[in-house]
Structure formats: structure tokens, C-alpha cells
Amino acid sequence: MILSKELNAQLERFSRTRSCSLGSELKNELALVLFETNGKRLNKSCGTCIRNAMQDVLNFMAREVRLESFIGVRHERANAEKPNTPSREELQQENEDARLTLAQLEKMTYKELKAYAGIKGNIKREKIYELLHLK
């Protein structure tokens, strides 16, 4: 099932806002797609029928169209371990060592704490702790 860019854009808009703007050409395309997917006929002059058809097409796409991410093909020479590259376990250990405890964070000034968390603007200390997953 191949959809035009315009109908695809209106389907995305409908999924976000539950509203769409379809001209006669898009209604004809929607009628064809609905007939292909569900075998239903579309009353193009009825707003409720168009809304239900849009939802049926979205449901069909969510159920039938599966997008899988491309992992890639392993290339032995490109993925060969370099002697200076730290292992995953070493990197995780460094990250755990770099994390500060709650007691160390409480000793920091508010400005230092915001810089450590990478937050701009006014925010309470408790919220910063929650963002850092400490409480």
C-alpha cells in the first residue's frame, strides 16, 4: 500500500490532532485505500465516515506495517578491536566512578549542581535530584 505524500501528511496530522483537511482527490485516494485494507466503501460527503476511515487506515498501518531498524552488516576489518580502545565494562566502571552520591551533591552550590546536571533556568534542588535519578 503506497500512499501519496499529501495523504500521509494528513494521516499523521489526524493521528496527532484528530483533524484533517481533505480535498476531493485525497478523499478518492482515501476511499481506494479503505477499500483495499478493509473492503469498506467510503461516503465521501460524510465527515464522520471520513473520520472513521482515517482511523481505520491508521489502525491498519499500525497493525500491518512494521518498520524495523537496519542494524547493518558487520565488517570484520572495520569492527576489529583496537588495542587502545577500552572495553564496555571499563567504560561502565568509569561512568559509575564519575557519578556522585547524594551527599556529595548536597555539598555543591546550586550553581555547580545545575552545571553538573546540565540544566538551565530556575529549578528546585529536589527536581534536579529526581532528574539525576537519586531520589
Secondary structure, DSSP 8 states (H G I E B T S, - for coil): ----HHHHHHHHHHHHHS-----HHHHHHHHHHHHHHH-----TT-HHHHHHHHHHHHHHHHHH-----------TTTT---TTS--HHHHHHHHHHHS--HHHHHHS-HHHHHHHHT--S---HHHHHHHTT--
